[in-house]
Amino acid sequence: MREAASKFVARDVLREKLAEHKRRGQHIVFANGCFDTLHVGHIRYLEGARSQGDVLVVGVNADSSVCNLKGPGRPILDENARAQLVAALRCVDYVVLFAEPNVEALLEELRPDAHAKRITPRESCSNPFERRRMPDQRFLVVRLGSLGDIAHTFPAVAGLRESFPEAEIVWVTHPRWKALVESSELATDIWETETRSYHSLREIIGRIRKEHFTAAIDYQGLWKSAALPFLGGVSRRIGFSSQTIREFGVPILYTDRVRCAHTHIADQNGELSQRVGARNGVGPVTLSVPSIQEVFVLQLLRGFGIEQYIVLSPAGGWRSKCWPPERYGVLCQKIRASLGLRCVLNYGPGEDELISARLERPQSPSSVRRIPRETVPIARETARTRLLPSISFCAVRMR
């Protein structure tokens, strides 16, 4: 049997413990009260609440709150004594203090599966409590760009969707990547913003402020991404700790700072999803593509005699991260020789010169075919998914 002192926890610690219980699939019930003079009615209320789930959390009004509710001279016992008395009950798993005038803010913060409300003796009810189902969760996901980073975020958001199938998930991203995010079919809604535009930033922050999100998850870890839910007034903001964050000082804008145990960024993103209560950090992802786009690309590639292929993305926003041009030529040759597959290179506007340099080495430019194309995400399901995301021009090297 656990000691009473171990059940009395701070709110930030309790959030982490409840997230772990949710990952295990356990049903969490919340009860609350002043418990100033503990009596048999309290015991029946808490035992009845505990019978409705796997974990019982009890919120105890702080001294200031009790005084406001019951008047001068109350409470009789101070908040620590009352909390320890409740924690000593076998049916109680966790006890937390709250000083707010009502329990609504704590409920929004902890997000239990049910809230057991006590019924007074004057009310006609055979049960000593009323079980109230908590409303569906609403998550704000922030991942502005770019292509690879969004692809690495998909599994984490899929894990979130898998655990909260009825939740509203709003994804904030750059307009350039809206079509790609849409293809995942993970978000309930997608909001676009251009972080270099003051008007766009003011508009998106105002839009966030008008909504009431359960939590915001910043999968990007930059000042510009972390600032959006912070300035938007989201009460719970989840992001990476200083050990994982990409820009110094950003964690100061989060309420929950996750120190990651994994090394791969997709799994690290999954740890953020788990902090908000996802049972599994990552989940399976399937990209949906309009059939007309799929048919167009398949016909386009078949016109060059390409059936089986591998997609390479040589360009990137940070030129210092790009491979030297000759390496892509060597890689294409090795893929063709060892796997019998041809390579398709995709790139975006303004990257023509960069791609040409890659294609001219070590092969001659005569082997290159340039195919103009509007920007769309394109995918096809066969034995394995083949993805050509965000194609503006597709350069195909014939082998």
N, C-alpha and C positions, 0 to 999 in steps of 0.2 A: 504493500500500500504506500502511495506517495505521501511525503510529508506536506503539510499545508503550505509551508514557506516556498516550496518549489512550484506551487500552482499560482502564486501571486506574481504576475509578470508585468513588465512595462509594455506599452502599446506597440512600439516598434519590434520588440522581441516576439510579441504575440502574433503579429502579422506574418512573421517568418514561420512560426510554428504551425499556424493554420494553413499556410501555403503547402507545407509538407503533408499535413493531414489530407488536404484536397488532392494532392498528387497520388495519395494512396486510395483515393476514391471514398473517403469517409465523409459521412453526413454531419455537418456542424450546426448545432442549435445554440441560439443566444437567448439569455434571460437577463433581467436587470431589476434593480430595486435599491432602496436605501438600507434595508436590513438593520435598522437601528435597534430594534428589540426583536431579536430572532425568535420566532414562535413556530408552532406546528403547521400553520398555514404556509409559511415560507418553505418548510421542508417538503410539503406535498407539492407545492408549485414547482420546486426545483427537481424533485424526483420525477414528476410528470413530464417536465421539459426534457430531462435526460433520456426518458424512454422513447422519445421521438427521433433520436439520432445516435451517432457514435461518439460525438465529442460535445460536451456542454461548456460553454463559455458564459461567465456571469459578470455583468458590468455592475459595479457598485458605485453609487453616487459619492463624490468627494464631499468633504465637510461643508464647503461653501455652497454646493448645490443643495445639500440637505437643509441648510439654514434658510435658503431662499424658498424651498418648497414647504417646509413645516414651521418656519417662524423662529423667533428668538428662543434660546435654550435648547435647541436641537442642533446637532445630534447629541444623544446621551453618550454614545461611544464614539471615539474618533475614527477616522477613515481606515487607519491601519488595523485597529482592533476588529472593526466590522468586516474588513476584507479577510482577515485571518480566520474569523469564525466561519464565514461562508466557504473558504478554501478547505476547512477541516471536514466538510461534508464529503462522504464517499462518492456521491453522484456528480460532484463538480470536478471538472478537469482543469479549468483555468479561471482566474479572477483578475479583473482589470479595473482600475479606477477611472472615472470620467467626471470632469468638472462642468461640462456644458449643461445648460438648463434642461435639455432633453437628450435622448439617446440617439437621435437620427444621425448625427455626424459620425458617431462611433460605428453605427450599423453600416454606413456607407464606406467607412474605412476598412472594416473587417470583412464585410460581405459574407455573413453566414448563410447557410441554406434556408434556415427558418428562424423566426423570432417568436419566442413563446411569451405572450403577454398575459399577466396575471389578471384574473377576473375577481372582482370584489364579491363578498358574500351576498350583497344585496342584489346582484345580478343573477338572473335565472340561467344557470348553466351547470350541467352535471360534471364538467371537467374544471379543474382549478386554473386552467390557462387556455388561451386562444393561440393556435398555431398559425402564424402568418408567413406565407411564402415570400421570400425576398424577390424584388423585381429583377429582370434580366440585366446582366452587366453591359456596360458600354465602355469600350476601349478606344483610345486614340493612339494609333500607331504612327510614329514619325520615322520615315526613311525616305529622304529626299532624292537620293541617287547614290551611285550611278548604276549602270547595268549589272556588273558583277556583284555589287553590294546588295542590290535589290534581290538578285537571284539567291544570295546567301541568307536573305531575310525570309524568303518564302517558307522554308521548313519551320521556322520559329512561329510564324503567324499561323501556319497550318496546325501546329501543336496547340495554339491558343483556340483556334476554331474547333478542333477535335474535342477539347475539354468543355468549350462553351458554345455548343452548336446554335443556340438561340440568341447569343450575344450580338450586339451591334458593334461592328469593328469599322472605324473610320480611319482611312490611310491618308496621310498627308505626304505628297510627293511633288517633284518638279513636273511641269506640264509635259516635258519630253518623255517621261516614263509612265504616263497615265495608261497608255494602251497595254504596256507590259504588265502593270499591276492588275489591270482589268482581266487579263488573260488567265490569271491565277484563280479568279473567282473566290478569293478568300475574304475580301472586304465587302462590307455592306454598302459603303459609299467611299468615293475617292475625292479628296479635296486637293486642288492644285495651288501651288504658290511659287512665286519667283523671288528667291531670297535677295536678289540684287535690286528689287523694286520696293521702294518704301510704301507705295500704294498697295502693292500685293501683300506685303507683310502686315500692314495695318488691317487690311481686310480679313486675312486668315486669323489673326489674333482676335479680332472682334467676333469672328464666327465661332471660334473655340469658346470664348467667354459666354456666348449665348447658350451653349450646350452644357449638360451636366454629366461629365464623364466619370466613370468609376476610377479609372487610372489612365495615365499616359505612359507609353513605353517608347523610349528613345533608343532605337537600334543603331543610330548613326554615331552618337557620341561626340558631336561637335557643338560649339557654342551656338551656331545658327539653328541647329535642330533642337537642342535642349531649351533654348530660350522661348520657343513657340508655346509649349504647354505651361512653362513658368509664367510668361506674360499673359497667357490665356486663362490663368487662374485655376488650372486643374489641381485639385488638392493632393492627389497622390501621383508622383512622378518617378518612374523607374528607369534607371540607367546604369552604366558601368561604373565601378569604383575607380579610384585613381590608379590602381594597378593595371587596369585594362584600357582606360580611356585614351582616346587619340589626341586630345588637346588638353593642355594643363589647366586645371581649375574648374573644368566643366561640372564635375560631380557636386559642386556647391548648389547647383540648381535642382538637384534631385532630392526627393524625400527618402527613396530606397536606393542604396548604392550596392550593386551586386559585384562581389569579388569572384571572378570566374575560376572554375576548377579545370575547364577544358582548354585546349589549345587552338582548335579549329574555330573560325569565326562563326560558322553555322551553329555549332554546339554552344558557343558563348551566347549567341542571340537566343538560343533555346533556354538558357538559364534565366534570361530576363523574363521570358514567358512563364517559366516555372515560378518565379517570384510573385507573379500576380495570381497564381493558383492553377496553372496548367499542369495536368498530370504528367504528360510527356513534353519535354522541351521542344522536340521537333516532330513533325508529322509528314506524311506523304504529300507530294505536290503534283498536280497534273495541270498543264497549261491548255486552255481551250482557245481554239483558233477558228474564225469563221471559215466555212468550207470553201467559199469563193477565193479566199486568200491562199488556202492550202492547195487548191487545184491549180491556181496560177503559178505558184512557185514550183510545184512538181512538174508541170508542163515546161516551165522555163528551164529547169535543170535537165529534163529528159531531152530537150532540144540540143543539149551539149553532150548527150550520151551519159548522163550521170544518174545512177539509181541509188547506189550506196555511197555515203560521203561522211566526212567529218568537218565540223564547222570550227574555224579558227578566228579569233578576234585580235588581230595584231595591234590595232590602234588603242589609244587610251587617253583619258583626260590629262594624266601626268606623263609627259614624254620621257621623264627620267626613269619611269617604271617599265618602259617598253623594251622588248628584246631588240638587239641589233638586227637589221634587215636580213642579213644572210642566214640567220638561224631559222627563220621561217621557211626559207627555201630548202634547207637541209631537212627540217622536220617533215615537210610535205613529201620529199623524196623517200624518207624512211617509212612514213605511213603507207605510201603507195607500194613500196617494196615488201614490207612485212605484213601488211593487212589487206593489200589489194584495194584500198579505198582512195578515192579522190578527195581533195581538200577544197572547201569553199571558204573564202575569206570575206568577212563582213566588216563594213566600216561606215562612218557617218559623214555628214556634211563637213567640208573643210579638211578632210583627211586624205584627199585624192593623192597629193604629192607624197605623203608619208607611205601610203600603200604602194604607190608606183615604185618607190625605192626598194621596198621589200620584194616586190614581184620581179624586179629586174635582176635580182641576185638570188641564186646563181644562174637562173634561166634567162632566156631572151624575152623581151617584151612581146614578141609575136605570139607567144603561147597564152597571152592574157586576153580574156573576154570581159568587157565591162557592160553591165546590164543595169540601165537606169530603173529605179524603183522608188515608190513612195515609202515613207517610213511606216512599217507595220511589223508586229511580232508574228513570226511564222513558225509553226511546229507541226510535226507529224508523229503519230504513234505507230511504231512497228514493234520489233523485238525490244528496242530501246528508244527513248524519246530523242528526236533530233531537232535541235532548236537553232533558228536563225533570228535572234532578237534584234529589233530596231534596225532593219536593213534600209539604208538609204541608197547605196550602190553596192552591188554584189559583184566582186571580181572573182572569176572562176579560172583556175589554172588547169589546163588540160594536160593529162599525163599519158 
